[in-house]
Amino acid sequence: MRPFPFSLIVCMLGSLAAAETPRLKLELPDVEKAAEDNSPTLRAAQSDWLAARGRGDSRRSDLWPRLTLDGNYKYLSDIPSLSLAPGRSQSFGDHNNYSIGPTLSWTLWDQGALRDAWRSADSAAEAKSEEYRAARRQIRLSTRLAYFQAQLASEQARLLGDSLRLAESQYQDIERRRQAGTSSRTDALSAHQEVLERKRLFRQARADLAVALRELFALTGRDPGCDLSLPLDAAMPPPMPAGVEPASVLVALDSPADLQRGLSAAEASPPDESHPAVQAFGSIAESSRRAARSARAGLWPKVLFSARTSLDHPNGPVLESFNQNTVGVMASLPLFEAGRTSRDAAQLDSQARAGDWRKEAVKQDLMRDWLKAKDQLLGLRSQKEIVEQAVAESKELARLIYDSYKGGQSTFIEVEAANLRELETRTQSAKTDSHILMQLAVLESLSERE
């Protein structure tokens, strides 16, 4: 795998005797570009588009005169001859026969069959172009969702790290109070159990972050250049909690608030005819309609023009080479073909109607999904306001209950419940931010914005 460019990742070790922890900086635009560059699906869609465009260019050349160099040679074993007098005869030809020269041919009239065939191929190429655009949108959406998942995992690891620090601080305080005789062994053990549980959850959160990062790098096809097995959020303040493995890499991701501002414009752009999925089926339908016209033109006369100049041998009974110029016009009209052309045209008309119906179905699906995402976003933003208030209150409540416990007015079970509630509300706040970003990403993939 190729390493990321320096602008995308800063992952380096200090040159001091005690090596510094590597830092990994991932910015969403750079990750998106790397994922697009790496995607085999996107490359295949681009190759299909280029192939279809080349076919359209090829069909267009049929509209112009065609100039070819034609030649033929044949050998005759027996040459007919005529006896003119005793001992004399005249041969009518030669054993060696050849003709070589340029030929110009041009379709003068075909009821627009060639032109419609060209337009049909062009529409098919436009459909492939729209499919390529749709594939780009899908790759971008998949990358963003993976990025937001890594962002959420990083935030959860940081929150659990903070919670572990708090649990350790409370345990040490309770242990000192126990040694002073103002706290019980039961409370000390309970506090230590809380520390152990937070350590377990913190370790699991780091593993989840490592998995999310590897999923993200798998989309980009690049080597991070760092050990991702024990990552931590770069915003987590030092020092590390006691008894925790040191970080293998510190991860810095874009701010959720900045990303939300950047994606918020998608809310005002509902899907319309310009969406690549809609355009693709529209172009497919148009291609079939043009192909039907081209096929139906086969029921009408076709007029071809040709001109040729050649060097021929022999010149009848005269064994010499000579120049021959010919000009011709040929007309043809199908009289009976058992309805093949009409059936082909009817089939293509049916395909065009199917493309139109699929276009309408896609428009309905896009609008439905866009409205669903809008509804989800509205609900998440309302939840965000509630969760922000809950975070502030749960933090204050946890502090008050612990102060009350130190004053002998609350039990440690109440302290544990308050700490857990604070962690849950902060975690829910991070999840809500992540889900808002995901819905905004879905809205942009469905909107008219490119």
N, C-alpha and C positions, 0 to 999 in steps of 0.2 A: 504494500500500500504506500501511496505517496504521503509525505508529511504535509501539514497545512502550511500555507505561507505565513510569514512573520506577522502580517497585518491581521491574520485571523486568530492566531494563537500565540501567546507569549508563554512559553513553557520552558523554563531554563533553570539550571542549578547555579547557586552561587559558587564563586571560585575560592571562597574562604575554606579554612580547614574544616569548620563545621558547616556542612552543606545546608543551604536554605531550602525550605519547602518549595517545590515547583509551583508556579501559578499558571492556571489555565483560563484564558479569557475567550469567551465565545460570544460573538455578536450575531444577532439573528440574520441580517442581510448577507453576511459572509457565509453563514451556514447554509442559507437558502441557495446561494450561487454554487457552493460546493456540491450540494445535493443534486442540483440540476445538471451540473457537469458530469456527475457520476452515474446518473440514472440510465440504465439500459433501456427502460421503457420509453423514456423521452428521446433517446437516440434512435430507437426503432421507429417512433412516430415521425421524427424528422426525416429519416431515410424514406419512409413511405410517402411523405409529402414531396420530397425531391423527385422520387420516381414518378409520382403522378404528374408533377409539373413537366418532367421530361416527356412523358407520354402526350401531354397536351401540346407541347412544342412540336412533337413528331406529327400529330394529327394536323396541325396547322400547315405543315409543309405540303400536305396533299392538295392544298388549294392552288399551288403554283405549278407552272410547267415543270416537267421532269425531263432532264437531259441525260441520256445514257450512251455509253459506247458499247455497241453490240457487234459481235462477230461470230461466224460459224465456219466450220471446215468439214468436208466430207470427202471420202475416197470412193470412186466407183470402179468396180472390177471390170465391168463390161460396158463399153461405149457403143451405142448404136451408130451404124455407118451406112452410107449409100454408095453403091457402085455406080460411078459415072461413065466409065469406059473400061475396056479390058485392062486389067492391071492397075486401075486407079480407083480409089474410093475416098469418100468424104466423111470424116467422123463428125458426129453431132455432140460435141462436148469434149471434156478432158477427164482423165482419171482423178485429178486433183481439182477440187472445187472449194472456193472460199468467198466470203463476203464480210467486210468490216467497215464500220462507219458509225457516226453519232446519230442518235434518234431522239427527236423531240416529241413528247406526248403531253397532252393537256386535256383535262375534262372541261368542255365548254359549258355543259348544262347537265345537271343531275337533280334538279328540284331542291337544291340546297342540302343534299345528303352529306357531302364532305364538310360543309360549313357547320352543320348541326353536330356532326361527329366530333369536330374540333371543339365546339362549344361544350359538348357533353364531357369531353376529357378535361377541359378547363374547369368545369364545375366540380368534377370529381377531385381535381387537384385542390380546389378551394376547400372542399370537404376535408381533405387530408390536412390542409393547413389549419383548419379549425380544430381538428382532432389533436393536432400538435399543441395548439394553444390550451385546449382542455387538459391535456396531459401535463403541461407545465403548471397549470393551476392545481391539479391534484398533487403533484410532487411538492409544490410549495405548501399546500395545506398539510400534507403528511409531515413535512419537515417542521412546520410551525407547531403542530400538535405534539410532536416528539420534543421539541425545544421547550414548550410550556410544561410538559411533564417533567423534564429535567429541572426546570425552574422550580416547580412545586416540590420535587424531591429535595432539592437543595435547601429550600426554605424550611421544609419539615425537619431536616437534619439540624438546621441552625436552631429552630425552636426547641427541639428535644435536647440539644446541647445546653441551651439556656436553662431549660427545666432541670437538667441533671445538675448544673451548677447550684441552682436554688436548693435542690434536694440535698446535695452534699453540705451546703452551708447550714441548712436547718438541722441536718443530722449532727454536724460538729457542735452546733449550739446546744442541742439536746443532750449530747454526750457530756459536754461540760457541765450542764445543769444536773445530769445524773450523778456525775462525780461529786458535785457540790451538795447532793442530796435533795435537790428541788425538782427532780424529774425521775420517773420510774424506769426500770429496766424494760418494761413493756413498750413504753414510748420510744426508747432508744432502738429497740429491735424493729419496731414498726417503721421508724425513720430510716433505718438501714435497709429494710426491705424495699422501701420507696426508692432509695438510691440504686439498689440492684435492678429494680424494674425499669427505672429510667435509663440505666446503662444498657439494658437489653434492647429497649426500644430505640435508643440512640444508635446502637450498632446495626440494628435492622434498617434504620433510616439511611445510614451510610451505604449499606449494601443496595438499597433501593436506588439511591443516587448513582451508584456505580453502574447498575443495570440500565438506568435511564440514559446515562452518558454513552454507554456502549451502543444502545439503540440509536442514539443520535449520530454517533460516528459511523455506524453501519450504513446509514443513509448517505453520508458524505463519501464513503469509501476511502477515507483518509486515516493515516496513523496519527493519533494525538501526540505522540512523542513523550508521553508521561504514563506513569503507573496509575491506572484508574481504580485500583482495588479498594483504596481507603480514602475517598475524596471527602472534602469538607467545603462548606460555603466560605468564600474568602472574606465575607462580612462578619464571620464569627470571631469575636475578639479573643485574643490570647489571654492567659495561657489555657491549654487544654485541661479539661476536667481530669482529676486524679484517676489513675488506673485505666485510661483510655489510650488506644493505640494512636501514635502520631499520624498526622495526615500524610498521605502519599502525594496529594496534589490539592491545591486550593482553587476552587472553581468560582469564576466571576461571570455572571450572566447579566443580560440587560434588565433594567428595572421594569417590573410589571406596569407601573404607572406610566412610564414613557411609552411602552408598547401599546397600552390602551389608548393613549392619545393619538398614536400613529395610525391605529386601525379604526378609530371612531368614525371616520368619514364613510365607511362601508354601510353604516346604518341608513344613510340617506340615498342609497343607490340600489333600488330593487332591480331584480333581473329583468331584462327585456330582450328584444330581438338581437342585440349585439352579443349576447352570451355565446361563447364558442360552441357549446353543446347544441344550442338552437340553430346557429349558423351552419353547423355541420350537417344536420338533417335537412335543412333548407337547400343546401348545395347538392346533397345526394338526390333529393327530389328533382331539382332542376336538371341535374345530369341525366336522370332517367327520362325526363320529358324531352330533352334534346336528342337523346338516343332514340326515342320512339319516333320523333320527326325524321331523323336520319333513316331509320328502317322503313318508315312509311313512304319515303321518297323513292324507294325501290320499285314502287308500283307505276312510276311514271317513266317516260322515255329518258334515256341517257345519251348524250352526244359527246363523242371523243374526237379529238383532232390529233393527227400525227404527221410528222415530216422527218424525212431521213435522207441523208446523202452517204453513199458508200462506195468503196472500191470493191468491184466484183470480178470474178474469174470463173469460167471463160465467158466470152462474149458470143454465146451460141456456138455455132460451128467454128467460129474464129477463135483460136487459142491465144487470147490476149486479155489483159486486165483493162477494165473500163470504169468510168465513174457513172453511178446511177443515182438520180434524185427522184424521190417519190414524196407526194403529199396526199393525205387521205383524211376523210371524215367518216366516222362510223356512228350509226345510231342503233340503239337496241331498246326493245320494249318487251317486258315479260308478258307472255300470253297465258301460260299455265304453270303454276308451281305448287298446286294443292294447298293454297292459302298460307304458305310458310311465312311470307313477309307480313301479312296482316296479323298472324298469330304472334310473331315476334314483336310487332309494334304494340299490340294489345297487352302483352306481358310487361313491356317496359312502361306503358301507361299505368298499369296496376302497381308497379314498383314505385312510380312517382307519387301515386296517391298514398301508398304506404309510408313513403318518406314524409309527406305532408302531415299525416296523422301522427307519426312519431315526433315530428317537430312540435305539434300542439301538445302532445303528452309530456314532452320534456319541459315546455313552457309552464304547464300546470304544476309539474313536479318541482321545478325550480322555485316558483312563487310559493308553493306550499312549504317547502323547506326553509325559504327565506323568512316567511311569517312565523314558522315554528321557532327558528333561531331568534327572531325579534322578541317573541313571547318569553323564551328562556332568558334572554338578556335582560328584559324588563324585570322578571322575577329575581334574577341574580342581583341586580342593582338594588332592589328593595331589600333583599336579604343582606346585602353588604352594609347598608345603613344600620340594620338591626344588629348584625354581628359586630360592627365597630363599637356600638354602644355596649354590647355584651362583653367585649374585650376589656373596655375601660372599667366597667363595673366589676367584672370577675377579678381583675388585677387588684383593685382596691379592696374587694371583699377578702381575697386571699391574704392581703397584708393585715387587715383588721382582725381576721380570725387568728392569725399567727400571734399578733400582739395580745389578743385575748387569751390564747393558750399560754403565753408566757406569764400572763397575769393570773393563771389558774382558773379562768372562767370558761374555757373551751377544752375539748378533748383533742388528742392528736388525730383521731379519725376525722374530725371536722376539718382539721388542717389539711389532711390528705385529700379529702373531697374537694376542698377549695382549690388546692393546687392543681388537681386533675381537671377541674372545671376551667380554670384559667388556661391550661394547656390546650384543652379541647376547643375553647373559643378562639384562641390564636391560630390553631391549626385550621379551624373552619374558615377563618378569615383568609388564610393563604389559599385554601381550596377554592373559595369563592372568587378570589382574584384570578386564579388559574382558569376556572370555568368561564369567567367573563372573557378572558383572552381567547379561549377556544371558540366561544360563540362568535366573537368578533372575526376570528379567522374564517369560520364557516360562512359568515355573512359576506366577507370580501370574496371568497371563492364563488359565491352565488351571484354577486352583484355585477353591475356593468363595468366596474373599474377593472383595468388590466393590471 
